[in-house]
Amino acid sequence: MTVEQRLDQLEKPNKRLTVALTMMAMVAITIQLSACGEDPAGPSTNCDVSDVGVLAGRNLSECDLVKANLEGANLRDANLEGANLRYADLEGANLKDANLEGANLRDADLKDAILVDADLEGANLEDADLEGANLEGANLRYADLMGADLSRANLAGADL
């Protein structure tokens, strides 16, 4: 057997292994992306928050956004129901009319955030920084606010 013939024999199993590993990686990525709800932008970008300029009205329900940097983001009318935003930076973010029902915002930075008419029913806001946040008309029924900093926050008309 020549060297070329032996190399051909070795390449075939390696190609099969490469194809198999590629397919497994694609399945793993598909499973991760399908962990979030439906989104008009398509399933492949569902939990992608890298472009903070296009988040208004997005469906980010059930997304894992732990430690996400969303400072100053426009999340107006966004659906963040059940999303995990623990330790997220939402300082100065616009969350007007956003659905944050059951969201985990524990230890999140919501300093000076706009949460006017936002639905935070059952949300976990334990130890969250809401200093100077505007929560006018927000639904905070059953929300956990233990240890939250609400200094200078506007709670006019909020449902507590």
C-alpha positions in Angstrom: 0.0 0.0 0.0 1.3 3.4 -0.9 1.5 6.4 1.4 -1.2 8.2 -0.6 -3.6 5.2 -0.3 -3.0 5.1 3.5 -3.7 8.8 3.8 -6.9 8.4 1.9 -8.0 5.7 4.3 -7.3 7.9 7.3 -9.1 11.0 5.8 -12.5 9.2 5.4 -13.0 8.5 9.1 -11.8 12.0 10.0 -14.3 13.6 7.6 -17.1 11.6 9.1 -16.1 12.7 12.6 -15.9 16.3 11.5 -19.4 16.1 10.0 -20.8 14.4 13.1 -19.3 17.0 15.5 -20.6 19.8 13.3 -24.1 18.3 13.4 -23.9 17.9 17.2 -22.8 21.6 17.6 -25.7 22.7 15.4 -28.2 20.7 17.4 -26.8 22.2 20.7 -27.1 25.7 19.3 -30.7 25.1 18.1 -31.7 23.8 21.6 -30.2 26.8 23.3 -31.9 29.3 20.9 -35.3 27.5 21.2 -35.3 28.1 25.0 -36.9 31.4 24.4 -40.4 32.4 23.1 -41.4 33.2 19.5 -40.0 36.4 18.0 -40.9 38.2 14.8 -37.2 38.6 14.1 -36.9 34.8 13.9 -35.7 32.1 16.3 -32.0 32.5 15.6 -31.9 36.0 17.1 -34.5 35.6 19.8 -32.4 36.2 22.9 -29.8 38.3 21.1 -29.6 41.7 22.9 -26.3 42.8 21.4 -28.0 45.6 19.4 -29.7 47.7 22.1 -31.3 49.9 19.5 -33.7 47.2 18.2 -35.2 45.8 21.4 -38.4 47.9 21.6 -41.4 45.6 21.3 -39.3 42.4 21.1 -40.4 39.1 22.7 -37.6 38.2 25.1 -39.8 36.1 27.3 -38.0 33.4 29.3 -34.6 34.6 28.0 -31.6 34.1 30.1 -30.1 37.6 30.3 -28.0 37.3 33.5 -25.5 40.1 33.7 -26.7 41.6 30.4 -25.5 45.1 29.7 -28.7 46.9 28.7 -27.8 50.4 30.0 -29.9 53.0 28.2 -31.6 50.4 26.1 -35.0 51.1 24.6 -37.2 48.1 25.7 -40.5 49.9 25.4 -43.4 47.5 25.0 -40.9 44.5 25.2 -42.1 41.2 26.5 -39.7 40.1 29.2 -42.1 37.8 31.0 -40.2 35.2 33.0 -36.9 36.5 31.8 -33.8 36.1 34.0 -32.3 39.5 34.3 -30.3 38.9 37.5 -27.4 41.3 37.8 -28.4 43.0 34.5 -27.4 46.6 34.0 -30.6 48.4 33.0 -29.5 51.8 34.2 -31.5 54.5 32.4 -33.3 51.9 30.2 -36.7 52.7 28.8 -39.1 49.9 29.9 -42.3 51.8 29.5 -45.3 49.5 29.0 -42.9 46.5 29.2 -44.2 43.1 30.4 -41.8 42.0 33.2 -44.3 39.7 34.9 -42.5 37.0 36.9 -39.1 38.3 35.7 -36.0 37.8 37.9 -34.5 41.2 38.4 -32.7 40.3 41.6 -29.6 42.5 42.1 -30.3 44.3 38.8 -29.3 47.9 38.3 -32.5 49.8 37.3 -31.2 53.2 38.4 -33.1 56.0 36.6 -34.9 53.5 34.5 -38.3 54.3 33.0 -40.8 51.7 34.1 -44.0 53.8 33.5 -47.1 51.5 33.2 -44.7 48.4 33.2 -46.2 45.1 34.4 -43.9 43.8 37.2 -46.5 41.5 38.8 -44.7 38.7 40.7 -41.3 40.0 39.6 -38.3 39.4 41.9 -36.7 42.8 42.6 -34.9 41.7 45.7 -31.8 43.9 46.3 -32.4 45.7 43.0 -31.2 49.3 42.6 -34.3 51.3 41.6 -32.9 54.7 42.8 -34.5 57.4 40.8 -36.6 55.0 38.7 -39.9 56.1 37.3 -42.5 53.5 38.3 -45.5 55.7 37.7 -48.6 53.5 37.1 -46.5 50.3 37.3 -48.1 47.0 38.4 -46.0 45.8 41.3 -48.6 43.3 42.8 -46.9 40.3 44.4 -43.5 41.7 43.4 -40.6 41.0 45.9 -39.0 44.3 46.8 -37.1 43.1 49.8 -33.8 45.1 50.1 -34.6 47.1 46.9 -33.3 50.7 46.9 -36.3 52.8 46.0 -34.8 56.2 47.0 -36.0 59.0 44.8 -38.2 56.5 42.9 -41.5 57.8 41.5 -44.3 55.4 42.6 -47.2 57.7 41.8 -50.2 55.6 40.8 -48.3 52.3 41.1 -50.2 49.3 42.1 -48.5 47.8 45.2 
